[in-house]
Amino acid sequence: MTQTASVLADPGADGRFGAFGGRYVPEALIPACRSLEREFRSAWSDSAFREHLTRTLAVYAGRPTPVTPAARLSAELGVTVLLKREDLAHTGSHKINNVLGQALLAQRRGCTTLLAETGAGQHGVATATVGALLGLDVTVFMGAKDVERQALNVFRMELLGAKVVPVTSGSQTLADATSEAFRHWVGQSETAHYCIGSVMGPHPYPWMVREFQRVIGEEARGQCAQLLPAGIPDVVVACVGGGSNAAGTFAGFVGTSARLVGVEAAGGASIGNGSPGILHGFESYLLQNDDGQVLEAHSVSAGLDYPGVGPEHAHLADSGRATYVSADDDEVLAAMVKLARTEGILGALESCHAVAWVLRAAGTDELPTSSTVLVTLSGRGDKDAAQVRELLK
Ligand SMILES: *Cc1c(COP(=O)(O)O)cnc(C)c1O
């Protein structure tokens, strides 16, 4: 495929992935984005920085995470299922890979503060965690409604020493928290780093976050080489909210023959049901009405509840190198129960979107009997136990 060379590569100075991406921010933020891009380029080509990050991921975050052959599930489905276990990383998901990378970069630039936005609280908790590790101040912006709904995560962040700022403008949710974080960054970009939680936002974020998550795919590629007779799986699948765990996973396999499949939430399928538009500094597929008004996403999993998707996924979809599908809430709940009972693993509801696709596709042309599939299990499901208990009643 001729597109392969141009996908999951360096997007260059304009930060575009085909027709998507870019840097749509107020004039006042352009210097901060440019400076961050320069610093990231310099750090990413500095072997001392790379080694420091790799070492910290190993001794603090528990990397490499294993690839687990899902033996009983495989026998039941007639396909070989391998699970990349990001649920076993510190704080229980892949988010730590990105936050640690950005925080070490912030420290290298002499920043003393991390700013972050969070919806359900997972990215806020990861940022508060790494801030405590490195002795950086952390301020987390959170919609006032989310502060109320996610009281336990607010407490976790505070316990870790972070300041949580409730945002009372607009719909008082993630989109407003994001706008507020940008506003604060404009005022203090010399001393504060804005730590974005997925492959979204203005250039260089989508590219930088994908590079920090690349470790998932690169580890998995090596592990598959050990575990599979063919060396690479036939299909690689991951869930897609903003798209960081999927982008990191795909980056390790884009140069192989593996089919790449991203699974969105049916109620938040930006690629499946959206159209091109601009939100929070980048151009991508968005859920919006005919007037360009952004619509709310709805899903059982808070981590997939975002009306947009990372611009590189929009490009991967258009180029045909990756395929995007969706899973609905019922399938996801069933997949969570199935994974728990066959493998003894409570997967996050987000991650169970990828598992749900495997259950649906196994034995069809999508995933024929005897084929092999690598599933990125982006996080652990303990956080979802109370919610699942209610849903299964
Ligand atoms: C945040 C989160 C996601 C969604 O984020 P991506 O950027 O799409 O990876 C998926 N799974 C888990 C466990 C999460 O915490």
The ligand as a MOL file (V3000), in Angstrom:
LIG
                    3D

  0  0  0     0  0            999 V3000
M  V30 BEGIN CTAB
M  V30 COUNTS 15 15 0 0 0
M  V30 BEGIN ATOM
M  V30 1 C -8.7640 7.1230 28.5900 0
M  V30 2 C -8.9300 5.7040 28.2380 0
M  V30 3 C -9.2250 5.2770 26.9250 0
M  V30 4 C -9.4860 6.2190 25.7840 0
M  V30 5 O -8.3800 6.9700 25.3880 0
M  V30 6 P -7.5780 6.7200 24.0290 0
M  V30 7 O -6.8220 7.9960 23.8770 0
M  V30 8 O -8.5560 6.4820 22.9430 0
M  V30 9 O -6.6840 5.5640 24.2350 0
M  V30 10 C -9.2980 3.9270 26.6640 0
M  V30 11 N -9.1200 3.0150 27.6460 0
M  V30 12 C -8.8610 3.3740 28.9170 0
M  V30 13 C -8.6870 2.3120 29.9440 0
M  V30 14 C -8.7530 4.7240 29.2630 0
M  V30 15 O -8.4910 5.0690 30.5270 0
M  V30 END ATOM
M  V30 BEGIN BOND
M  V30 1 1 1 2
M  V30 2 1 2 3
M  V30 3 2 2 14
M  V30 4 1 3 4
M  V30 5 2 3 10
M  V30 6 1 4 5
M  V30 7 1 5 6
M  V30 8 2 6 7
M  V30 9 1 6 8
M  V30 10 1 6 9
M  V30 11 1 10 11
M  V30 12 2 11 12
M  V30 13 1 12 13
M  V30 14 1 12 14
M  V30 15 1 14 15
M  V30 END BOND
M  V30 END CTAB
M  END
